[in-house]
Amino acid sequence: MKIYKEKILWDLYYNYKFKNIMQIPYIFKINLNSCCGNFFFDKKKINSFFLNINNICNQKPVFVKCKKSISEFKIKKNDNIAIKLTLRKKNMYNFLYKILNLSLPLIKGFEGLSVNSFDTFGNYNFGIKDYSIFPEVDTSISDLNFNIGLNISIVFKNSNIEKSFTFLNYLNFPFKDV
């Protein structure tokens, strides 16, 4: 957050020649989603996954419940099928620092994130195939034998694709072929 206020804010202001400081794009929130598809019947595994996500983000996630029963997937109404989390302010910047500097470099064969993952509003979306790359994941609690992915969405205010890309470049985001 300190880097944003001291450097990125003014670099964007002078780069795009804004007339007002309120026009400068900024990160509004970060959304995390993960589906519990393979193990939603096992309460012990869901609780260990819940605790690990809580340790990673320093914030309590919320369970997403199924809206209707689907007999083909053996899902009943109000079963927990996913976990979601919205980070804002200090937790958001701490998570962004953690993922850029500690977690993404631990991925084996990591070449960078795709530049094509921006939506039309300038929000950036990417996924991680295994959430155990975070140092806070407690392997003693976790009896999960398979990889659990995370979907991460970085939501911007006052932005488009070009401005969001410039903003993330100022944060030294690891893009492919930049």
VMD Tcl script that draws the C-alpha trace (Angstrom):
set ca {
  {0.00 0.00 0.00}
  {2.92 2.29 0.70}
  {4.32 1.65 -2.80}
  {0.95 2.52 -4.31}
  {0.62 5.82 -2.48}
  {4.20 6.96 -3.01}
  {5.08 5.74 -6.49}
  {2.34 4.11 -8.58}
  {-0.29 6.77 -7.96}
  {1.90 9.58 -9.26}
  {3.41 7.54 -12.09}
  {-0.08 6.78 -13.41}
  {-1.18 10.38 -12.86}
  {1.64 11.81 -15.00}
  {1.68 8.95 -17.53}
  {-1.99 9.31 -18.51}
  {-2.21 13.07 -17.81}
  {-5.32 12.85 -15.64}
  {-7.00 16.11 -14.69}
  {-8.06 14.86 -11.28}
  {-6.53 12.41 -8.79}
  {-9.91 10.64 -8.48}
  {-9.59 9.40 -12.09}
  {-6.56 7.25 -11.29}
  {-7.31 3.49 -11.32}
  {-6.83 1.52 -8.14}
  {-7.40 -2.02 -6.89}
  {-10.84 -2.17 -5.31}
  {-10.86 -5.78 -4.07}
  {-9.46 -9.26 -4.63}
  {-11.83 -12.23 -4.86}
  {-10.73 -15.80 -4.14}
  {-12.87 -18.79 -5.16}
  {-12.27 -22.49 -4.85}
  {-14.56 -25.42 -5.53}
  {-14.69 -28.33 -3.11}
  {-15.95 -30.71 -5.80}
  {-13.88 -33.82 -5.07}
  {-14.22 -33.87 -1.30}
  {-17.39 -32.05 -0.29}
  {-18.76 -35.17 1.47}
  {-15.79 -35.38 3.85}
  {-16.22 -32.81 6.63}
  {-12.67 -33.30 7.95}
  {-11.08 -32.43 4.61}
  {-13.34 -29.42 4.11}
  {-12.47 -28.12 7.59}
  {-8.73 -28.51 7.01}
  {-9.04 -26.70 3.68}
  {-11.09 -23.97 5.39}
  {-8.41 -23.51 8.09}
  {-5.63 -23.35 5.49}
  {-7.43 -20.65 3.48}
  {-8.05 -18.78 6.73}
  {-4.31 -18.91 7.54}
  {-3.30 -17.79 4.03}
  {-5.53 -14.71 3.90}
  {-5.90 -13.81 7.61}
  {-9.62 -13.60 7.01}
  {-12.45 -16.08 7.43}
  {-13.79 -17.50 4.13}
  {-17.46 -18.19 3.46}
  {-18.96 -21.48 2.30}
  {-21.07 -21.39 -0.86}
  {-24.11 -23.62 -0.61}
  {-25.84 -25.49 -3.42}
  {-29.14 -23.85 -4.42}
  {-30.89 -26.99 -5.61}
  {-30.46 -30.75 -5.48}
  {-28.75 -32.50 -8.40}
  {-29.07 -36.27 -8.22}
  {-26.51 -36.97 -10.97}
  {-23.76 -35.33 -8.91}
  {-25.15 -36.64 -5.58}
  {-25.57 -33.09 -4.29}
  {-28.36 -32.13 -1.91}
  {-29.77 -28.66 -1.40}
  {-27.68 -26.51 1.02}
  {-24.55 -28.70 0.74}
  {-21.24 -26.84 0.91}
  {-19.76 -26.94 -2.60}
  {-17.25 -24.05 -2.68}
  {-15.38 -21.45 -0.64}
  {-15.25 -17.75 -1.47}
  {-13.43 -14.82 0.05}
  {-13.24 -11.09 -0.64}
  {-10.14 -9.19 0.45}
  {-10.07 -5.42 0.82}
  {-7.69 -2.72 2.07}
  {-4.76 -3.96 4.17}
  {-5.49 -7.70 3.79}
  {-5.73 -7.24 0.03}
  {-2.30 -5.61 -0.26}
  {-0.75 -8.16 2.12}
  {-2.11 -11.03 0.01}
  {-0.92 -9.39 -3.20}
  {2.58 -8.97 -1.76}
  {2.57 -12.58 -0.54}
  {1.47 -14.05 -3.86}
  {3.89 -11.96 -5.96}
  {7.01 -12.35 -3.83}
  {6.60 -15.65 -1.98}
  {4.16 -17.98 -3.71}
  {4.38 -17.57 -7.49}
  {8.18 -18.08 -7.55}
  {7.65 -21.45 -5.81}
  {5.64 -22.86 -8.72}
  {7.74 -25.38 -10.61}
  {8.23 -24.35 -14.23}
  {6.51 -20.99 -13.76}
  {6.93 -18.83 -16.88}
  {4.61 -15.97 -16.01}
  {0.94 -15.07 -16.09}
  {-1.02 -14.59 -19.29}
  {-1.62 -11.09 -20.61}
  {-4.94 -12.22 -22.14}
  {-6.70 -12.71 -18.78}
  {-8.15 -9.19 -18.59}
  {-11.90 -8.74 -18.99}
  {-13.53 -5.75 -20.71}
  {-13.65 -3.71 -17.47}
  {-9.91 -4.09 -16.86}
  {-10.18 -6.70 -14.09}
  {-7.48 -9.37 -14.06}
  {-8.30 -13.06 -13.45}
  {-5.90 -15.95 -13.03}
  {-5.80 -19.36 -11.42}
  {-3.43 -21.40 -9.33}
  {-3.55 -25.17 -9.78}
  {-2.37 -26.02 -6.26}
  {-2.96 -23.82 -3.23}
  {-0.23 -25.55 -1.22}
  {2.41 -23.20 -2.69}
  {1.62 -20.75 0.11}
  {3.97 -21.04 3.09}
  {1.07 -20.86 5.60}
  {-0.47 -24.13 4.47}
  {-0.16 -26.58 7.33}
  {0.65 -29.98 5.87}
  {0.00 -31.73 9.20}
  {-3.70 -30.72 9.16}
  {-4.11 -31.30 5.48}
  {-4.85 -34.91 4.56}
  {-5.73 -33.99 0.98}
  {-4.09 -36.25 -1.59}
  {-4.90 -34.11 -4.63}
  {-4.40 -30.55 -5.80}
  {-6.98 -27.90 -5.03}
  {-7.03 -24.84 -7.25}
  {-7.77 -21.21 -6.50}
  {-9.33 -18.64 -8.81}
  {-8.10 -15.12 -8.08}
  {-9.78 -11.99 -9.45}
  {-8.22 -8.55 -9.04}
  {-10.99 -5.97 -9.42}
  {-10.07 -2.42 -10.46}
  {-11.98 0.86 -10.17}
  {-11.78 3.61 -12.85}
  {-9.92 1.39 -15.25}
  {-9.75 -0.30 -18.64}
  {-7.43 -3.03 -19.95}
  {-4.53 -0.71 -20.81}
  {-4.57 1.15 -17.47}
  {-4.89 -2.06 -15.47}
  {-1.99 -3.61 -17.37}
  {0.17 -0.54 -16.68}
  {-0.82 -0.61 -13.01}
  {0.14 -4.28 -12.64}
  {3.42 -3.65 -14.49}
  {4.29 -0.97 -11.92}
  {3.70 -3.63 -9.24}
  {6.19 -5.92 -11.09}
  {3.54 -8.49 -11.94}
  {5.16 -11.51 -13.67}
  {3.60 -11.44 -17.15}
  {4.70 -13.67 -20.02}
  {6.65 -11.96 -22.82}
  {6.55 -8.40 -21.47}
}
mol new
graphics top color blue
foreach p $ca { graphics top sphere $p radius 0.5 }
foreach p [lrange $ca 0 end-1] q [lrange $ca 1 end] { graphics top cylinder $p $q radius 0.2 }
display resetview
